[in-house]
Amino acid sequence: MGINYFYNHYFKPQDVIRQNRVFSQAHIVLATLIVCAIVTIMAVQKRKQNPYFSQKILIVLGVLMLLLELFRIVWRTHYYGMHWTNFRFDWCNQICMVLPFIAMFRIEKLYPYVDVAAFLGGVAVLIYPLWVFYDYAGIHVMSVQSMVSHGLMVTIALSMPMSSKQGYHRSLKQMGKRLIGMGIILAVAFWASTFFNANYLLMRNARGVPVISAIAAPYYWLVVLPILIFGMDFATRLLRRFDFWMANHRPYPPEKRKVAFLHGRV
């Protein structure tokens, strides 16, 4: 198996039937490896409890994400020609264009606008990569690029409080900033869908999406938008508990834990 075999089967665009390959062997293998990597990285940070070490981790992850996103754009440009749509303006692609710089330069003021959105997008795709394997019948350099990028989104989001110099911690009071961040993502996707005659973030239709596709456009947004808002709130609460555990803080007594969680203190 030489370089030509690798190029023909794992690098160049594939001539395959375009279909959903969620829970395929390739999905399960890649997702498992990425989750193991995330757990390992976070376990090391928890053991060290060193913000300077975590800052280095954040920078490395940001550089890696940027390189992967640039590789994706160059790959598409090489095979399909130069066009603005090579940048893509879906939820995760927008985050992958912004998050590397926030991570590399540790712009903590922007953390609340992107942290939970990055975590949600990354987790959703690792669990249900609807379009990641759509054009590739198995392992391919672009499916690996996509899955790793989504794993980096999760890892960077989880690492933000550990690497903070200003004592950044997630709070329910920041929900307004998180909704603003989500609103910007939706607005950019709407603009790009209109300008490029594309369908970023289901702005034109929900074809291929289970359940949602049964609802006519644009009325499915009456279902999607509340789900996104609820997801942002739930993920914020979940991440606060995770941050609490990562910092090795003592847990609240059982009788106070529920009240503290509901009020956003853990």
KEMIBA-56699 format. One record per residue (C-alpha): residue number from 0; x, y, z. Coordinates in nm, 2 decimals, padded with zeros to 4 digits. Example, Ala and Ser with C-alpha at 12.3 -4.5 7.8 and 13.67 -1.06 7.14 Angstrom:
REM residues 2
ATOM,0,01.23,-00.45,00.78
ATOM,1,01.37,-00.11,00.71
//
This chain:
REM residues 266
ATOM,0,00.00,00.00,00.00
ATOM,1,00.20,00.30,-00.13
ATOM,2,00.15,00.67,-00.16
ATOM,3,-00.08,00.63,-00.47
ATOM,4,-00.32,00.40,-00.28
ATOM,5,-00.33,00.65,00.01
ATOM,6,-00.39,00.94,-00.22
ATOM,7,-00.67,00.76,-00.42
ATOM,8,-00.85,00.61,-00.12
ATOM,9,-00.79,00.86,00.17
ATOM,10,-00.70,01.20,00.03
ATOM,11,-00.87,01.29,-00.30
ATOM,12,-01.25,01.34,-00.33
ATOM,13,-01.43,01.01,-00.33
ATOM,14,-01.67,00.88,-00.59
ATOM,15,-01.93,00.73,-00.35
ATOM,16,-02.30,00.75,-00.29
ATOM,17,-02.37,01.05,-00.08
ATOM,18,-02.56,00.93,00.23
ATOM,19,-02.58,00.95,00.61
ATOM,20,-02.31,00.73,00.77
ATOM,21,-02.38,00.81,01.13
ATOM,22,-02.27,00.53,01.37
ATOM,23,-02.07,00.37,01.09
ATOM,24,-01.74,00.20,01.19
ATOM,25,-01.54,00.50,01.09
ATOM,26,-01.76,00.73,01.30
ATOM,27,-01.73,00.51,01.61
ATOM,28,-01.36,00.46,01.58
ATOM,29,-01.28,00.83,01.53
ATOM,30,-01.52,00.95,01.80
ATOM,31,-01.38,00.70,02.05
ATOM,32,-01.02,00.80,01.98
ATOM,33,-01.11,01.17,02.01
ATOM,34,-01.30,01.13,02.33
ATOM,35,-01.01,00.94,02.48
ATOM,36,-00.78,01.22,02.38
ATOM,37,-01.01,01.48,02.54
ATOM,38,-01.03,01.28,02.86
ATOM,39,-00.65,01.25,02.87
ATOM,40,-00.59,01.62,02.81
ATOM,41,-00.84,01.72,03.08
ATOM,42,-00.71,01.46,03.33
ATOM,43,-00.35,01.60,03.29
ATOM,44,-00.48,01.96,03.35
ATOM,45,-00.68,01.85,03.65
ATOM,46,-00.38,01.67,03.80
ATOM,47,-00.14,01.97,03.74
ATOM,48,-00.38,02.25,03.85
ATOM,49,-00.14,02.49,03.68
ATOM,50,-00.29,02.78,03.47
ATOM,51,00.04,02.84,03.29
ATOM,52,00.05,02.47,03.18
ATOM,53,-00.31,02.50,03.07
ATOM,54,-00.23,02.82,02.88
ATOM,55,00.03,02.63,02.68
ATOM,56,-00.23,02.36,02.61
ATOM,57,-00.48,02.62,02.49
ATOM,58,-00.23,02.78,02.26
ATOM,59,-00.13,02.44,02.11
ATOM,60,-00.49,02.34,02.06
ATOM,61,-00.57,02.68,01.90
ATOM,62,-00.28,02.65,01.66
ATOM,63,-00.38,02.30,01.56
ATOM,64,-00.74,02.40,01.50
ATOM,65,-00.62,02.69,01.28
ATOM,66,-00.40,02.46,01.08
ATOM,67,-00.67,02.21,01.03
ATOM,68,-00.92,02.48,00.92
ATOM,69,-00.66,02.62,00.67
ATOM,70,-00.59,02.27,00.54
ATOM,71,-00.97,02.22,00.48
ATOM,72,-00.99,02.55,00.28
ATOM,73,-00.68,02.47,00.08
ATOM,74,-00.80,02.12,00.01
ATOM,75,-01.14,02.24,-00.12
ATOM,76,-00.97,02.52,-00.32
ATOM,77,-00.74,02.27,-00.49
ATOM,78,-01.01,02.03,-00.59
ATOM,79,-01.31,02.25,-00.65
ATOM,80,-01.16,02.59,-00.73
ATOM,81,-01.14,02.92,-00.54
ATOM,82,-01.48,03.04,-00.40
ATOM,83,-01.59,03.21,-00.09
ATOM,84,-01.81,02.90,-00.01
ATOM,85,-01.49,02.71,00.07
ATOM,86,-01.48,02.89,00.40
ATOM,87,-01.83,02.77,00.49
ATOM,88,-02.05,02.94,00.74
ATOM,89,-02.22,02.67,00.94
ATOM,90,-02.22,02.68,01.32
ATOM,91,-01.90,02.49,01.37
ATOM,92,-01.71,02.63,01.07
ATOM,93,-01.77,02.99,01.20
ATOM,94,-01.64,02.88,01.54
ATOM,95,-01.34,02.71,01.39
ATOM,96,-01.25,03.04,01.21
ATOM,97,-01.27,03.25,01.53
ATOM,98,-01.19,03.02,01.82
ATOM,99,-00.82,02.95,01.73
ATOM,100,-00.74,03.32,01.77
ATOM,101,-00.94,03.35,02.10
ATOM,102,-00.75,03.05,02.23
ATOM,103,-00.40,03.15,02.10
ATOM,104,-00.42,03.50,02.23
ATOM,105,-00.64,03.41,02.53
ATOM,106,-00.89,03.68,02.48
ATOM,107,-01.09,03.61,02.79
ATOM,108,-01.35,03.89,02.73
ATOM,109,-01.47,03.68,02.44
ATOM,110,-01.49,03.35,02.62
ATOM,111,-01.86,03.38,02.72
ATOM,112,-01.96,03.45,02.36
ATOM,113,-01.82,03.13,02.22
ATOM,114,-01.73,02.87,02.49
ATOM,115,-02.07,02.70,02.53
ATOM,116,-02.14,02.73,02.15
ATOM,117,-01.81,02.56,02.08
ATOM,118,-01.89,02.29,02.34
ATOM,119,-02.24,02.22,02.21
ATOM,120,-02.13,02.21,01.84
ATOM,121,-01.84,01.98,01.91
ATOM,122,-02.03,01.74,02.13
ATOM,123,-02.33,01.73,01.88
ATOM,124,-02.11,01.64,01.59
ATOM,125,-01.90,01.38,01.78
ATOM,126,-02.23,01.21,01.88
ATOM,127,-02.42,01.26,01.55
ATOM,128,-02.20,01.36,01.26
ATOM,129,-02.48,01.40,01.01
ATOM,130,-02.27,01.54,00.72
ATOM,131,-01.91,01.46,00.82
ATOM,132,-01.90,01.12,00.65
ATOM,133,-02.16,01.21,00.39
ATOM,134,-01.91,01.22,00.10
ATOM,135,-01.67,00.96,00.22
ATOM,136,-01.73,00.59,00.26
ATOM,137,-01.52,00.54,00.57
ATOM,138,-01.20,00.70,00.70
ATOM,139,-01.08,00.99,00.48
ATOM,140,-00.84,01.28,00.55
ATOM,141,-01.14,01.53,00.54
ATOM,142,-01.36,01.32,00.77
ATOM,143,-01.06,01.30,01.02
ATOM,144,-01.00,01.67,00.98
ATOM,145,-01.37,01.74,01.07
ATOM,146,-01.39,01.51,01.36
ATOM,147,-01.06,01.63,01.51
ATOM,148,-01.17,01.99,01.47
ATOM,149,-01.49,01.92,01.66
ATOM,150,-01.29,01.74,01.93
ATOM,151,-01.07,02.05,01.96
ATOM,152,-01.38,02.27,02.00
ATOM,153,-01.48,02.07,02.30
ATOM,154,-01.13,02.06,02.45
ATOM,155,-01.07,02.43,02.41
ATOM,156,-01.41,02.51,02.57
ATOM,157,-01.34,02.28,02.86
ATOM,158,-00.98,02.42,02.91
ATOM,159,-01.08,02.79,02.92
ATOM,160,-01.13,02.83,03.30
ATOM,161,-00.82,02.62,03.38
ATOM,162,-00.60,02.85,03.17
ATOM,163,-00.75,03.18,03.28
ATOM,164,-00.53,03.45,03.42
ATOM,165,-00.83,03.67,03.52
ATOM,166,-01.02,03.40,03.70
ATOM,167,-01.27,03.33,03.43
ATOM,168,-01.56,03.12,03.54
ATOM,169,-01.88,03.03,03.37
ATOM,170,-02.19,03.20,03.51
ATOM,171,-02.56,03.20,03.43
ATOM,172,-02.54,03.58,03.44
ATOM,173,-02.34,03.55,03.12
ATOM,174,-02.63,03.39,02.93
ATOM,175,-02.70,03.72,02.75
ATOM,176,-02.35,03.71,02.60
ATOM,177,-02.39,03.35,02.50
ATOM,178,-02.72,03.43,02.33
ATOM,179,-02.55,03.72,02.15
ATOM,180,-02.28,03.49,02.03
ATOM,181,-02.54,03.24,01.91
ATOM,182,-02.73,03.53,01.74
ATOM,183,-02.42,03.64,01.55
ATOM,184,-02.37,03.28,01.43
ATOM,185,-02.73,03.26,01.31
ATOM,186,-02.71,03.61,01.14
ATOM,187,-02.39,03.52,00.96
ATOM,188,-02.53,03.19,00.84
ATOM,189,-02.85,03.37,00.72
ATOM,190,-02.65,03.63,00.53
ATOM,191,-02.41,03.37,00.37
ATOM,192,-02.71,03.15,00.27
ATOM,193,-02.87,03.44,00.10
ATOM,194,-02.56,03.59,-00.06
ATOM,195,-02.41,03.25,-00.18
ATOM,196,-02.75,03.08,-00.24
ATOM,197,-02.65,02.81,00.00
ATOM,198,-02.81,02.64,00.30
ATOM,199,-02.59,02.71,00.60
ATOM,200,-02.74,02.62,00.94
ATOM,201,-03.07,02.50,00.79
ATOM,202,-03.15,02.86,00.68
ATOM,203,-03.33,02.74,00.36
ATOM,204,-03.44,02.39,00.44
ATOM,205,-03.38,02.10,00.68
ATOM,206,-03.35,01.83,00.42
ATOM,207,-03.18,01.52,00.57
ATOM,208,-03.23,01.62,00.93
ATOM,209,-03.44,01.37,01.12
ATOM,210,-03.78,01.49,01.25
ATOM,211,-03.71,01.86,01.17
ATOM,212,-03.72,01.79,00.80
ATOM,213,-04.09,01.70,00.83
ATOM,214,-04.17,02.06,00.92
ATOM,215,-04.20,02.31,00.64
ATOM,216,-03.94,02.59,00.62
ATOM,217,-03.91,02.83,00.79
ATOM,218,-04.15,02.71,01.06
ATOM,219,-03.91,02.44,01.19
ATOM,220,-03.72,02.73,01.35
ATOM,221,-04.01,02.75,01.60
ATOM,222,-03.88,02.42,01.72
ATOM,223,-03.51,02.46,01.65
ATOM,224,-03.46,02.80,01.82
ATOM,225,-03.61,02.70,02.16
ATOM,226,-03.40,02.38,02.15
ATOM,227,-03.08,02.59,02.09
ATOM,228,-03.16,02.83,02.38
ATOM,229,-03.24,02.54,02.61
ATOM,230,-02.92,02.37,02.50
ATOM,231,-02.71,02.68,02.58
ATOM,232,-02.87,02.70,02.93
ATOM,233,-02.83,02.33,03.01
ATOM,234,-02.47,02.32,02.88
ATOM,235,-02.38,02.62,03.09
ATOM,236,-02.51,02.45,03.40
ATOM,237,-02.33,02.13,03.31
ATOM,238,-02.00,02.30,03.24
ATOM,239,-02.02,02.49,03.56
ATOM,240,-02.04,02.17,03.75
ATOM,241,-01.75,02.03,03.54
ATOM,242,-01.54,02.34,03.61
ATOM,243,-01.61,02.30,03.98
ATOM,244,-01.49,01.94,03.97
ATOM,245,-01.18,02.03,03.76
ATOM,246,-01.08,02.29,04.02
ATOM,247,-01.08,02.02,04.30
ATOM,248,-01.33,02.22,04.50
ATOM,249,-01.53,02.05,04.77
ATOM,250,-01.88,01.96,04.66
ATOM,251,-02.18,02.13,04.82
ATOM,252,-02.35,01.93,05.10
ATOM,253,-02.63,01.72,04.95
ATOM,254,-02.91,01.93,05.10
ATOM,255,-02.76,02.25,04.94
ATOM,256,-02.64,02.11,04.61
ATOM,257,-02.98,02.13,04.43
ATOM,258,-03.03,02.49,04.53
ATOM,259,-02.68,02.59,04.44
ATOM,260,-02.71,02.43,04.10
ATOM,261,-03.04,02.60,04.02
ATOM,262,-02.89,02.94,04.12
ATOM,263,-02.58,02.88,03.91
ATOM,264,-02.33,02.86,04.19
ATOM,265,-02.21,02.52,04.08
//
